[in-house]
Amino acid sequence: MSYLVLARKYRPKSFDDTAGQEAVATTLKNAIAMKRIAHAYLFAGPRGVGKTSLARIFAKALNCEKGPTPDPCGTCGNCVDIDASRSLDVLEIDAASNRGIDDIRAIRDNIRFSPAAGKFKIYIVDEVHQVTGPAFNALLKTLEEPPAHAKFIFATTEPQEIPATILSRCQRLDFRRISTQKIAEVLTTVSKKEKFNIDADAIFEIAKAADGSLRDSQSLLDQVASFCNGKITAAAAAAALGTVRTEEFIDLFTAVGQRDAAAVLDRIDHAVQAGTDAAYYLEKCIEHVRQLMIVKTAPNAGASGLLDLPEPLRIRLAEEAQIFSRQDLFYIFSVLAGGMQQAKRLTVKRIGLEMTLLKCALREPMVLMDPSEAPAAPSGPVASSPQVTLATQTSAQGTAAQGTSAQQRTGGASSSAGSSSPTASSPTAPSAGSSAGPSAALDELWASVVRRVQTEKMSAGTFLKDASPVDLNKDIVVIGFPEERSFDMEAMSAETNRRLLEKHLSELLNKETRVTFILHDGDGVEIDPSKAADKSSPPSSRQIAEKNPLIQNAMGIFGGRIIQ
């Protein structure tokens, strides 16, 4: 005899044998017991979760010589013929290849004939969403008022593609994805019957790779058993299936949390050499970040089913989650999601994978000091290190001008908070030879602020696009706008926008922070807003439209432009 694959060999033969679809099985059993059998059913759900298997079991229950019965015997002639797919009264039709109006007309013409051996003539139509519109229309009247001996069972993975006129004539039963834990239990039973020498971790890897499909899991077990030809370990299963084990992602993100870039590159190289697809790897990284966030937010998530992981892996995941803060995980998630989009445009996918994960690993702490809190510079002939301030001007002259004007504008607030040293109230720009470090840190801080604001309110982030911090005086940050961006400054001066900016600045600077806004010319000299308003007319409707974030997104997506 030819070899019978596990997915067919262990196909369920009764309602009690089904896994993960207890609600559907109970509904069908009760319908038979109560003699409330509908003339048409629609089985909707993902692939490999038991739709066709339950349709066959239902057909056996209806045509069993002892039936209709919720517990078909499985030994009578009708049951045996249905299991062997040779029953003349149970017709399985593949709608992918029999989807035309002529095929449906053939069903309509043959349905009036009485069943040959059983009590009912049952049509099981798989992937029914493939049927054409005219063919569905030809079936409408027959489906609404079929002969008493006719029953229809439609199975589909795309119920939204079926016309409403068909749906309204059927009882719809939704099949769920099967949990990894339930699939692992079934695979354990199958492995014992097949006498496989397999680890529990290997069963988990196979069940997870099946992604909710029991049929897929049994096919994968077949594949792994052929690959190993002996003891089946988790590592061997991952190698056979081309997947990456959860332990490897734990090692990877431990390196990310410790900012160990070399270890991150080593883990990536190991995955790429094993043939792992870069897009798949990034997707699994995002899934791992999701698991870390769940552990961080809900420590008892494993008991509630949010984490579909065995207990040893949940313990390791909880330990790893201690390395990260929630802000870290949100940042890493956004970088990974952006990296997936960028990787699609790259020919060499590995480059996008490496750059994305290095960006996650090499993130710098975004904490800047008030100039008054900076450590004293060492004395001696060596030039002192510049103090990290919020001054980002390109010239020392512009910095001095802005520092003076900002001090005048915020002096009252500073004195109310407490006296400050001259160094704190008059920040100076870094020297030309050593400005790269503070400037980079300032740029990163401000970029983080803008990103946070834009994530929470896109329009506010757009208004801050050309703004920059020019001074920090105690707990007041002075934000400068170019002269031509007076409209942006007025928009950010609104109460809701200003408070939003202050909130994110306070979180990043780790202290309560207020903001004030100024206009400046190209040389960094402050401009009186009233004079700037005199020189520029009110914004036109076109200018307002150009600043609207929704319109900007639409133009970016469709490559459009404003013409009126």
C-alpha positions as CSV (number, residue, x, y, z in Angstrom):
1,M,0.0,0.0,0.0
2,S,1.1,3.6,-0.6
3,Y,2.0,5.7,2.4
4,L,-0.9,7.6,4.0
5,V,0.2,11.0,5.3
6,L,-0.5,11.8,8.9
7,A,-3.0,14.5,8.0
8,R,-5.2,11.9,6.4
9,K,-4.4,9.0,8.6
10,Y,-5.5,10.9,11.8
11,R,-8.4,12.8,10.3
12,P,-11.2,12.9,12.9
13,K,-14.0,10.4,12.4
14,S,-16.5,11.6,15.0
15,F,-17.6,14.8,16.6
16,D,-15.7,13.9,19.8
17,D,-12.5,13.5,17.8
18,T,-12.4,17.1,16.6
19,A,-9.9,19.5,18.2
20,G,-10.5,23.1,18.9
21,Q,-14.0,23.4,17.3
22,E,-16.1,22.3,20.2
23,A,-18.7,25.0,19.7
24,V,-19.4,24.0,16.1
25,A,-19.5,20.2,17.0
26,T,-21.9,20.9,19.8
27,T,-24.2,22.9,17.5
28,L,-24.4,20.2,14.9
29,K,-24.9,17.4,17.5
30,N,-27.7,19.3,19.1
31,A,-29.3,20.1,15.8
32,I,-29.5,16.4,15.0
33,A,-30.7,15.4,18.5
34,M,-33.4,18.1,18.4
35,K,-34.3,17.4,14.7
36,R,-33.6,21.0,13.8
37,I,-31.4,20.2,10.8
38,A,-31.1,23.1,8.3
39,H,-31.0,22.6,4.6
40,A,-27.8,24.7,4.1
41,Y,-24.8,25.4,6.3
42,L,-21.8,27.6,5.7
43,F,-18.6,26.6,7.4
44,A,-16.2,29.6,7.5
45,G,-12.8,29.7,8.9
46,P,-9.0,29.5,8.3
47,R,-7.4,26.7,6.4
48,G,-6.8,23.4,8.1
49,V,-9.0,23.8,11.1
50,G,-11.5,21.0,10.3
51,K,-14.2,22.5,8.0
52,T,-14.3,19.6,5.5
53,S,-13.6,17.0,8.2
54,L,-16.7,18.2,10.2
55,A,-18.7,18.3,7.0
56,R,-17.9,14.6,6.4
57,I,-18.7,13.7,10.0
58,F,-22.0,15.6,9.7
59,A,-22.8,13.7,6.5
60,K,-22.1,10.4,8.3
61,A,-24.3,11.4,11.2
62,L,-27.2,12.1,8.8
63,N,-26.8,9.1,6.6
64,C,-25.7,6.5,9.1
65,E,-28.0,3.4,9.1
66,K,-28.7,4.1,12.8
67,G,-29.3,7.8,12.1
68,P,-29.7,10.6,11.9
69,T,-27.7,10.3,15.1
70,P,-25.1,12.6,16.9
71,D,-22.9,9.5,17.2
72,P,-22.5,7.7,13.8
73,C,-21.4,4.1,14.2
74,G,-18.6,4.4,11.6
75,T,-19.0,0.7,10.7
76,C,-22.1,0.5,8.6
77,G,-21.9,0.6,4.8
78,N,-22.9,4.3,4.5
79,C,-20.3,5.4,7.1
80,V,-17.5,3.4,5.5
81,D,-18.4,4.7,2.0
82,I,-18.4,8.3,3.3
83,D,-15.0,7.8,5.0
84,A,-13.6,6.4,1.8
85,S,-15.0,9.2,-0.3
86,R,-17.0,6.8,-2.5
87,S,-20.5,7.4,-1.3
88,L,-23.0,8.2,-4.1
89,D,-25.1,10.3,-1.8
90,V,-22.3,12.5,-0.5
91,L,-20.8,14.6,-3.3
92,E,-17.7,16.6,-2.6
93,I,-17.2,19.4,-5.1
94,D,-14.2,21.6,-5.4
95,A,-15.5,25.1,-6.3
96,A,-12.1,26.2,-7.5
97,S,-12.4,24.0,-10.6
98,N,-16.2,23.7,-10.8
99,R,-17.2,27.3,-10.4
100,G,-19.1,28.1,-13.6
101,I,-22.8,28.4,-14.3
102,D,-22.9,25.0,-16.1
103,D,-21.4,23.2,-13.1
104,I,-24.1,24.7,-10.8
105,R,-26.8,23.9,-13.3
106,A,-25.7,20.2,-13.2
107,I,-26.1,20.3,-9.4
108,R,-29.5,21.9,-9.8
109,D,-30.6,19.3,-12.3
110,N,-29.4,16.2,-10.3
111,I,-30.6,17.3,-6.9
112,R,-34.2,16.3,-7.6
113,F,-33.2,12.6,-7.7
114,S,-33.6,10.6,-4.5
115,P,-30.5,9.4,-2.6
116,A,-29.2,5.9,-3.6
117,A,-28.6,4.4,-0.1
118,G,-28.8,7.0,2.6
119,K,-31.6,9.2,3.8
120,F,-30.2,12.5,2.4
121,K,-28.3,13.6,-0.7
122,I,-25.6,15.9,0.7
123,Y,-23.5,18.4,-1.4
124,I,-20.2,19.5,0.2
125,V,-18.9,22.5,-1.8
126,D,-15.3,23.4,-0.8
127,E,-13.9,26.9,-1.3
128,V,-17.4,28.1,-2.3
129,H,-16.3,31.7,-2.6
130,Q,-14.7,30.8,-5.9
131,V,-18.1,30.3,-7.6
132,T,-18.9,33.0,-10.1
133,G,-21.7,35.5,-9.6
134,P,-23.9,34.1,-12.3
135,A,-23.4,30.6,-10.9
136,F,-24.5,31.8,-7.5
137,N,-27.6,33.4,-9.0
138,A,-28.4,30.1,-10.7
139,L,-28.3,28.4,-7.3
140,L,-30.5,30.9,-5.3
141,K,-33.9,29.3,-5.8
142,T,-32.7,25.7,-5.3
143,L,-30.8,26.8,-2.2
144,E,-33.8,28.5,-0.7
145,E,-36.3,25.7,-1.4
146,P,-34.4,22.4,-2.0
147,P,-36.0,19.0,-2.0
148,A,-36.5,17.5,1.5
149,H,-33.8,14.9,0.9
150,A,-31.1,17.5,-0.1
151,K,-28.6,19.2,2.2
152,F,-25.9,21.7,1.3
153,I,-22.7,22.3,3.3
154,F,-20.5,25.1,2.0
155,A,-16.9,25.5,3.2
156,T,-14.8,28.7,2.7
157,T,-11.8,30.6,3.9
158,E,-13.2,33.9,2.5
159,P,-16.8,34.3,3.7
160,Q,-16.7,38.0,2.9
161,E,-16.5,37.1,-0.8
162,I,-19.9,35.3,-0.8
163,P,-22.9,37.3,-1.9
164,A,-25.3,38.3,0.8
165,T,-28.2,36.5,-1.0
166,I,-26.4,33.2,-0.4
167,L,-25.4,34.0,3.2
168,S,-28.9,34.8,4.1
169,R,-30.0,31.3,3.0
170,C,-27.4,29.4,5.1
171,Q,-26.7,28.9,8.8
172,R,-23.2,30.2,9.3
173,L,-20.8,28.4,11.7
174,D,-17.5,30.1,12.3
175,F,-14.4,27.9,12.8
176,R,-11.6,29.3,15.0
177,R,-7.8,29.1,14.7
178,I,-6.6,26.4,17.0
179,S,-4.3,27.4,19.8
180,T,-0.7,26.3,19.8
181,Q,-1.3,24.4,23.1
182,K,-4.2,22.4,21.6
183,I,-2.2,21.6,18.5
184,A,0.7,20.5,20.7
185,E,-1.6,18.1,22.5
186,V,-2.8,16.5,19.3
187,L,0.8,16.2,18.0
188,T,1.8,14.5,21.2
189,T,-0.9,11.9,20.8
190,V,0.0,11.3,17.2
191,S,3.7,11.0,18.0
192,K,3.0,8.4,20.6
193,K,0.9,6.4,18.2
194,E,3.6,6.6,15.5
195,K,6.3,5.9,18.2
196,F,8.3,9.0,17.3
197,N,11.2,9.9,19.7
198,I,10.4,13.6,19.9
199,D,11.1,16.3,22.5
200,A,8.3,18.5,24.0
201,D,10.2,21.6,22.7
202,A,10.2,20.1,19.2
203,I,6.4,19.6,19.4
204,F,6.0,23.2,20.4
205,E,8.1,24.5,17.5
206,I,6.1,22.5,15.0
207,A,2.8,23.6,16.6
208,K,3.9,27.2,16.5
209,A,5.0,27.0,12.9
210,A,1.5,25.6,11.9
211,D,0.0,29.0,12.8
212,G,-3.3,27.7,14.1
213,S,-3.8,25.0,11.4
214,L,-4.0,21.4,12.7
215,R,-3.7,19.9,9.2
216,D,-0.5,22.0,8.6
217,S,0.9,20.8,11.9
218,Q,0.5,17.2,11.0
219,S,2.0,17.7,7.6
220,L,5.0,19.5,9.3
221,L,5.4,16.6,11.8
222,D,5.5,14.3,8.8
223,Q,8.2,16.4,7.2
224,V,10.3,16.7,10.4
225,A,10.1,13.0,11.0
226,S,11.5,12.3,7.6
227,F,14.3,14.8,8.1
228,C,15.4,13.5,11.5
229,N,15.0,9.8,11.0
230,G,15.6,9.3,14.7
231,K,15.3,11.5,17.7
232,I,13.5,14.7,16.9
233,T,14.8,17.7,18.8
234,A,13.7,21.4,18.7
235,A,16.9,22.4,16.9
236,A,16.4,19.7,14.2
237,A,12.7,20.7,13.8
238,A,13.7,24.4,13.3
239,A,16.3,23.4,10.8
240,A,13.9,21.2,8.9
241,L,11.1,23.8,8.8
242,G,13.4,26.9,8.2
243,T,12.1,28.6,11.3
244,V,13.9,30.4,14.1
245,R,13.5,29.2,17.7
246,T,12.1,31.5,20.4
247,E,15.3,30.9,22.4
248,E,17.3,32.6,19.6
249,F,15.2,35.7,19.7
250,I,15.6,35.8,23.5
251,D,19.4,35.7,22.9
252,L,19.1,38.4,20.2
253,F,17.0,40.8,22.3
254,T,19.2,40.3,25.3
255,A,22.0,41.6,23.2
256,V,19.8,44.5,22.0
257,G,18.9,45.3,25.6
258,Q,22.6,45.3,26.6
259,R,23.5,47.5,23.5
260,D,25.9,44.7,22.4
261,A,26.1,45.5,18.7
262,A,28.7,42.8,17.9
263,A,26.5,40.1,19.5
264,V,23.5,41.4,17.5
265,L,25.4,41.1,14.2
266,D,26.5,37.7,15.2
267,R,22.9,36.5,15.8
268,I,21.8,38.0,12.5
269,D,24.7,36.3,10.6
270,H,23.8,33.0,12.3
271,A,20.2,33.3,11.1
272,V,21.1,34.4,7.5
273,Q,23.6,31.6,7.2
274,A,20.9,29.2,8.2
275,G,18.8,30.4,5.2
276,T,16.3,32.5,7.2
277,D,14.5,35.1,5.1
278,A,15.1,38.7,6.3
279,A,11.5,39.8,6.1
280,Y,10.4,36.7,8.1
281,Y,13.1,37.4,10.7
282,L,12.0,41.0,11.1
283,E,8.4,39.9,11.5
284,K,9.3,37.5,14.2
285,C,11.3,40.2,15.9
286,I,8.2,42.3,16.1
287,E,6.3,39.3,17.5
288,H,8.9,38.9,20.1
289,V,8.7,42.6,21.1
290,R,5.0,42.2,21.4
291,Q,5.6,39.2,23.8
292,L,8.0,41.3,25.9
293,M,5.5,44.2,26.1
294,I,2.8,41.8,27.3
295,V,5.1,40.3,29.9
296,K,6.1,43.9,31.0
297,T,2.4,45.1,31.1
298,A,0.7,41.9,32.4
299,P,3.0,39.6,34.3
300,N,0.2,36.9,34.5
301,A,-0.5,37.0,30.8
302,G,0.5,33.3,30.4
303,A,-2.4,32.1,32.5
304,S,-4.8,34.2,30.5
305,G,-3.7,32.9,27.1
306,L,-2.2,36.1,25.9
307,L,1.2,34.3,25.6
308,D,1.0,31.1,23.7
309,L,4.3,29.8,25.2
310,P,5.3,26.9,27.4
311,E,6.2,27.7,31.0
312,P,10.0,27.6,30.7
313,L,10.0,30.1,27.8
314,R,7.6,32.4,29.7
315,I,10.0,32.4,32.7
316,R,13.0,33.3,30.4
317,L,10.9,36.0,28.7
318,A,9.9,37.5,32.0
319,E,13.6,37.7,32.9
320,E,14.5,39.3,29.6
321,A,11.7,41.9,29.9
322,Q,13.5,43.4,33.0
323,I,16.2,44.7,30.7
324,F,13.8,47.0,28.8
325,S,11.5,49.9,29.8
326,R,8.2,50.3,28.1
327,Q,9.6,53.3,26.3
328,D,12.4,51.1,25.0
329,L,10.0,48.6,23.6
330,F,7.8,51.2,22.0
331,Y,10.9,52.7,20.3
332,I,12.1,49.3,19.2
333,F,8.7,48.4,17.8
334,S,8.6,51.6,15.7
335,V,12.1,51.0,14.4
336,L,11.3,47.4,13.4
337,A,8.0,48.4,11.7
338,G,9.8,51.1,9.8
339,G,12.6,48.7,8.9
340,M,10.1,46.2,7.4
341,Q,8.9,49.0,5.0
342,Q,12.5,50.0,4.1
343,A,13.6,46.4,3.5
344,K,10.9,46.0,0.8
345,R,12.8,48.6,-1.3
346,L,16.2,47.0,-0.9
347,T,17.6,44.3,-3.2
348,V,19.9,43.0,-0.5
349,K,17.5,42.3,2.3
350,R,20.2,41.6,4.8
351,I,21.4,45.2,4.8
352,G,18.0,46.4,5.9
353,L,17.8,43.7,8.6
354,E,21.3,44.6,10.0
355,M,20.7,48.4,10.0
356,T,17.3,48.1,11.6
357,L,18.5,45.9,14.5
358,L,21.7,48.0,15.0
359,K,19.5,51.1,15.3
360,C,17.6,49.3,18.0
361,A,20.8,48.2,19.8
362,L,22.7,51.5,19.5
363,R,20.0,53.7,20.8
364,E,21.4,56.4,23.1
365,P,19.9,57.5,26.4
366,M,18.1,60.8,25.7
367,V,18.9,62.7,28.9
368,L,20.4,66.1,28.7
369,M,21.7,68.2,31.6
370,D,20.7,71.7,32.5
371,P,23.9,73.8,32.1
372,S,23.9,74.7,35.8
373,E,24.0,70.9,36.7
374,A,26.9,70.1,34.4
375,P,30.1,68.9,36.1
376,A,32.9,71.4,36.4
377,A,35.5,71.4,33.6
378,P,39.0,70.2,34.5
379,S,41.6,72.9,34.8
380,G,44.8,73.0,32.8
381,P,46.0,73.9,29.4
382,V,43.6,71.4,27.7
383,A,40.5,73.0,26.4
384,S,37.5,72.2,28.6
385,S,34.6,70.1,27.4
386,P,31.6,72.0,26.2
387,Q,28.5,72.0,28.4
388,V,25.5,70.3,26.9
389,T,22.8,73.0,26.4
390,L,19.8,73.4,24.2
391,A,21.6,75.9,21.9
392,T,21.8,74.6,18.4
393,Q,22.9,77.7,16.4
394,T,25.5,77.4,13.8
395,S,27.5,80.5,14.8
396,A,28.7,81.8,18.1
397,Q,27.3,85.3,17.3
398,G,23.8,83.9,16.6
399,T,24.0,81.9,19.8
400,A,24.8,84.9,21.9
401,A,22.0,86.9,20.4
402,Q,19.5,84.3,21.0
403,G,20.7,83.5,24.5
404,T,20.3,87.2,25.5
405,S,16.8,87.6,24.0
406,A,15.7,84.3,25.6
407,Q,17.0,85.4,28.9
408,Q,15.0,88.6,28.7
409,R,11.9,86.8,27.8
410,T,12.1,84.1,30.5
411,G,13.9,86.0,33.3
412,G,10.7,86.5,35.3
413,A,9.8,82.8,35.3
414,S,13.4,81.9,36.2
415,S,13.5,84.2,39.2
416,S,10.2,82.8,40.5
417,A,11.6,79.3,40.4
418,G,14.8,80.3,42.2
419,S,18.0,82.1,41.6
420,S,20.4,80.8,39.0
421,S,24.1,81.2,38.3
422,P,25.3,83.3,35.4
423,T,26.4,80.2,33.6
424,A,22.9,78.7,33.8
425,S,21.1,81.9,32.6
426,S,23.5,82.6,29.7
427,P,24.3,79.4,27.9
428,T,27.1,79.5,25.4
429,A,27.5,77.6,22.2
430,P,30.1,74.8,22.0
431,S,33.4,75.6,20.5
432,A,33.9,74.7,16.8
433,G,36.3,71.9,17.6
434,S,34.1,70.1,20.0
435,S,30.5,70.8,19.0
436,A,29.8,67.5,17.3
437,G,29.0,65.5,20.4
438,P,26.5,67.9,22.1
439,S,25.0,68.8,18.7
440,A,24.3,65.2,17.9
441,A,22.8,64.6,21.4
442,L,20.6,67.7,21.0
443,D,19.5,66.7,17.5
444,E,18.6,63.2,18.9
445,L,16.6,64.8,21.8
446,W,14.7,67.1,19.6
447,A,14.1,64.5,16.9
448,S,12.7,62.2,19.7
449,V,10.4,65.0,20.9
450,V,9.1,65.7,17.4
451,R,8.5,61.9,16.8
452,R,6.5,61.6,20.0
453,V,4.4,64.6,19.3
454,Q,3.7,63.6,15.7
455,T,2.8,60.1,16.9
456,E,0.2,61.5,19.3
457,K,-0.9,64.4,17.1
458,M,0.3,64.5,13.5
459,S,-0.6,68.2,12.8
460,A,1.4,69.3,15.8
461,G,4.4,67.3,14.6
462,T,4.1,69.0,11.2
463,F,4.2,72.5,12.8
464,L,7.4,71.6,14.6
465,K,9.2,70.4,11.4
466,D,11.3,73.6,11.0
467,A,11.5,74.5,14.7
468,S,14.5,73.9,16.9
469,P,15.4,74.5,20.6
470,V,17.5,77.6,21.2
471,D,17.8,78.0,24.9
472,L,17.3,76.3,28.3
473,N,16.9,78.5,31.3
474,K,16.1,76.4,34.4
475,D,12.8,74.7,33.5
476,I,11.9,76.8,30.5
477,V,12.9,75.7,27.0
478,V,12.9,78.3,24.3
479,I,11.8,77.0,20.8
480,G,12.8,79.0,17.8
481,F,10.9,79.2,14.5
482,P,12.2,80.7,11.2
483,E,10.7,84.1,10.3
484,E,8.6,82.6,7.5
485,R,7.1,80.0,9.9
486,S,5.2,82.5,12.1
487,F,2.0,80.5,11.2
488,D,3.5,77.4,12.7
489,M,4.5,79.2,15.9
490,E,1.0,80.6,16.3
491,A,-0.4,77.1,15.9
492,M,1.9,75.6,18.5
493,S,1.0,78.4,20.9
494,A,-2.5,77.0,21.1
495,E,-3.1,75.5,24.6
496,T,-3.5,71.9,23.5
497,N,-0.4,71.9,21.3
498,R,1.8,73.7,23.8
499,R,0.8,71.3,26.6
500,L,1.5,68.3,24.4
501,L,5.0,69.5,23.6
502,E,5.7,70.3,27.3
503,K,4.6,66.8,28.3
504,H,7.0,65.1,26.1
505,L,9.9,67.4,26.9
506,S,9.3,66.9,30.6
507,E,9.4,63.1,30.1
508,L,12.7,63.2,28.1
509,L,14.4,65.8,30.4
510,N,13.1,64.0,33.5
511,K,11.7,67.2,35.0
512,E,8.8,69.6,34.7
513,T,9.4,71.7,31.7
514,R,7.6,74.7,30.1
515,V,8.1,76.1,26.7
516,T,8.1,79.5,25.1
517,F,8.3,80.4,21.4
518,I,10.3,83.0,19.4
519,L,10.8,83.9,15.8
520,H,14.4,84.4,14.5
521,D,16.0,85.4,11.2
522,G,18.5,83.3,9.3
523,D,21.4,84.6,11.6
524,G,19.7,83.5,14.8
525,V,18.5,87.0,15.9
526,E,15.1,87.1,17.5
527,I,12.3,88.9,15.6
528,D,9.4,90.7,17.1
529,P,6.3,88.6,16.2
530,S,4.2,91.7,15.6
531,K,6.7,93.0,13.0
532,A,6.9,89.7,11.4
533,A,3.1,89.7,11.1
534,D,3.2,93.1,9.5
535,K,5.6,91.9,6.8
536,S,3.6,88.8,5.9
537,S,-0.1,88.6,4.9
538,P,-2.4,86.1,6.6
539,P,-2.0,82.6,5.2
540,S,-4.0,81.8,2.2
541,S,-6.3,78.8,1.9
542,R,-3.7,77.1,-0.3
543,Q,-1.0,77.6,2.4
544,I,-3.3,76.2,5.0
545,A,-4.1,73.2,2.8
546,E,-0.4,72.6,2.2
547,K,0.1,72.3,5.9
548,N,-2.8,69.9,6.5
549,P,-1.2,66.5,7.4
550,L,-4.0,64.6,5.8
551,I,-3.5,66.4,2.5
552,Q,0.3,65.9,2.8
553,N,-0.2,62.2,3.3
554,A,-2.5,61.9,0.3
555,M,-0.1,63.8,-1.9
556,G,2.7,61.5,-0.7
557,I,0.7,58.3,-1.4
558,F,-0.6,59.3,-4.8
559,G,2.2,61.6,-6.0
560,G,-0.2,64.5,-6.3
561,R,0.0,68.3,-6.0
562,I,-2.3,71.1,-5.1
563,I,-3.5,72.9,-8.3
564,Q,-6.1,75.3,-6.8
